[in-house]
Amino acid sequence: MSFDPNYYYYPFPSQRQVQFARRGMVCTTQPLATQAGLDMLKRGGNAIDAAVATAIAMTVLEPTSNGIGSDAFALVWTEKDGLQGLNSSGQAPAKFDLDYVKKTCGDKMPDHGWIPVTVPGAPAAWAELSRKYGKLKFAELFEPAIHYAREGYPVAVTTARAWRRAHEIYKPIFKEDQFIP
């Protein structure tokens, strides 16, 4: 690996900087999620442990970008298995076959409601990646997310903006007191 900064010239007008690491790296849009992955590396975990812990932490720290109800896809390379792919896109509920959707909605998938919802695939991906490739116990990968969920954290500006946009989108769909018992 070359650490010559001239080799990694970055001519784009952004705040990003070229980063170097010899023993591991974790990158996210949320520094606390990045730290969750780094913590797993410090505990002796591998890149899969770090990636899974980071993804789990993101469901708490930046749920508008990586919610627990999302899908997950992964490319993993190991010396033993070579390149492997994982498609953990959620399945539609059994009742929602193509004929049912067409009969209910016509030719256009609705933007809202239960029809476009799928079973979340991300949790199954985390479990499978951890089982097959991880070094740490699966439960250990949840510790940073649980900590931030219990203790709190500063909400990032991008997350606050996304919540505000979502509020404006969904406000006409749901009555404000609809979910209050």
Salt bridges, closest charged atoms under 4 A:
ASP111 OD1 - LYS108 NZ 3.99
GLU128 OE2 - ARG131 NH2 2.68
GLU140 OE2 - ARG43 NH1 3.25
GLU143 OE1 - ARG43 NH1 2.84
